[in-house]
Amino acid sequence: MGKRSGRNQREGNSLRWSSAFKILLLLIVIAGITMVGIAVAYAVTAISQSPAIDPKNIRSAISETSVVRDKNGDNVEQLVQNEFSEWVPIKRMPDYLLDAAVAIEDQRFYEHHGVDFRRLVSATLRNLQSMDFSQGGSTITMQVAKNLYTSPVKSYARKFQDIYYAFQLESNLSKEQILEAYLNSAAFSKGTKGVEAASKSFFDKDVSELSLAEAAMIVGITNRPSEYTPFNAVPIEEGDDLDTIEFSLIPAESIGAEVTERDKELGDALAEKDLIDPFEHSQIASGVLVARKAVANPASKKRQELILHKMNSLGMIDESTMKEAINEEIHLDLGTHTTKGISSYYVDAVKDEVLDILKEKGYKKDEAQKILYNGGLVIDTPLDLNIQKILEEKVAQNSFFPGRHTNEKGIIQPQVGITIMDHHNGEVVAIVGGRGIGGNNILNRAKNPRQPGSSIKPIGPYLALLNKGGTAGDVYRDLPRPGGWPKNSTGYQGWATVRNLVRNSSNVGAYLVGKGLAPGEDEAAQMMIDNLKKMQISSLVLPEDQDKYPNIDTMKYNDVNLAALTLGGMTVGISPLEMAGAFSTFPNEGKFIKPTFIDKITDKSGKVIYENPKEEVEITSPQNAYIMTSMLETVVKSGTGTYANFSGQAIAGKTGTTNRKRDSWFVGFTPYYTGAVWIGNDDNTPLWDYSRMAANLWRSIMRDVHADLEYKDFVEPEEGLYKKYIPVSGYTEIFAEGTSPKGLRNLYRNVPPKPKKTEEDKDKDQDKQNGNSDSQSSKGGNKSGQQGGNNEN
């Protein structure tokens, strides 16, 4: 009994343990099934919420930094907003770069079909054990999915989406295409994406030129970019040689740096050595940027050596090659995204125009912005770097800006706005919108309207007069008017031809010409406004423009008046860019082409998405354009614009000044280029030497621009003109056929009456008749008589 009882007890215990084990196993199975079910449901939900992708068009999903090129096709600036990215085909990548990526990121890349389940399960178990997501287990294909279609946020939902997209990528792309996409989309620290951007940023070379050691270091960054970046930025120390150290300019705010006097002194030292340009210098001085030294990152070197050992163990490189690469000294050479020595004004204007073009094509503002910076656009411009640098050098010379000072914001005054354009095609070849100021998207005074003063006269009353059939020989009374307005600052001529009114910049004459265009002032004003609109002057203020100018009572303050349109006292004004465009009509045979900064835009696939049509609008006849050019030549040769004159070129142009010496203008042209220069203080305070400042600067710029260009005359139309001698004035005028001068008889009113002859004069006359005068007296009499005849005629 006892034995049986013990055996039964043992069997009962065994049975209970067996039942417990079965129950536990069942519970585990149920839990497993439940977890699998939950996981499946979770995965199905995540996948169902995944947006559709087009894996065959993978390049469209890769952000690429757009680039601006000059007229020669050379890169001027990469439009880096947040990240610098530049696509490079896999055929330009060294084989050892590809091997390094596979060795460290995904050893079985060529064997799996998008997901390495063994690696993924192992990483998942480790994550569950540690309750974090530090182990990724992602293949290169999954990382492409993360880079392009999901996000860097670590979660199981994102992991399921990566797997889902990875299978799609593997089904539609070759391994080579997937690896190419990975190396062009991975982050490489310091705001760079893709191996080409990394190669240019850290070693200033094309990816094809990387050594094995450099390639392994770059590939090592992707695992943890902030930790494995090739260099760290540290403060520059007292004993550092600025000529030899690698340094970078970093936004102070991005690193939480407190800008010190030492930082500003470093900026001065770097500028003195021409290691930074004036605009970078000004940003350091204002505390926007700080200079930091680049020192090699030991963690990056350690990661590089790990990769080289991996490559060796996988048979990708032999041991001697590995050791040679490990021992190779790495030299950092930090690249730049912009052309040194020029300001941002031109590229800023390019970006504005590209955004306008994209919006006209139907893109919304945020879409256009994204395409501009990340669409991989190639933007071809007419920028002439030689002319641009001439402008930069000239505005940096204080001698052109007497009365210089700084305003309450610390900005140097007077300021400047300059535009140089090729009037044959409307291309803006150079522009500067300020001096001593750095940074992007700052006030561009070349695009900012200011009151034009007398520089409006050729495109205002005188252009309208010629279009109406008036001539350069028409005569007006240039004398003080009742009431004292308008007044001349250049004296009065009495009765004078239009040519002489233009030459002396007569305010009275311009007003009378404008007033005489039509019976009513509004009608006369409209004739001038119509011309200005055709020349796309965008800053006119009209009574109906209240929505456009909410801060101005446009019904009360507008430009529909003779003061604005004949003397330049406008409500807002005109920009140097638009003044250059308007004046370019005259050397372009009366045809206006809107000033442009864009020749062509190509997308990243190589397709041309925009080509500038450079459409011409006829403003006046070629004959009238030539007559206006001739009058403006007189201004430069013998009138108010003589300070703009230089030898070796035909020059025409017009000065402009405004009340209380607030603005100084010169807008002029040669057979090659049209240029507009404005100088003034930002706060509208008077200039110290307003009358000739702009003309002096214009002359100095254009003299250098034309230094190697042969002399040309302005081209006279082959027909449609005739010439006629103007009595009393003593010169021959040019007229369009079908027109004739008006009021010529009034010129005689300027000729003083002949004085009555004295008895002595009568005796001399008698001597001449008798032949009794000596040779000297005879010469004097003939000379005097010749002069008198000319004055009379």
Beta strands, then each sheet from edge to edge (+ up, - down):
strand 1: 67-69
strand 2: 75-78
strand 3: 84-85
strand 4: 192-193
strand 5: 231-235
strand 6: 247-251
strand 7: 289-296
strand 8: 378-380
strand 9: 405-406
strand 10: 412-413
strand 11: 415-422
strand 12: 427-432
strand 13: 475-478
strand 14: 494-497
strand 15: 591-593
strand 16: 600-602
strand 17: 608-611
strand 18: 616-618
strand 19: 652-657
strand 20: 663-669
strand 21: 674-680
strand 22: 721-726
strand 23: 731-736
sheet 1: 2+ 1- 8- 16+ 17-
sheet 2: 3+ 4+
sheet 3: 5+ 7- 6+
sheet 4: 9+ 10-
sheet 5: 12+ 11- 21+ 20- 19+
sheet 6: 13+ 14-
sheet 7: 15+ 18-
sheet 8: 22+ 23-
end
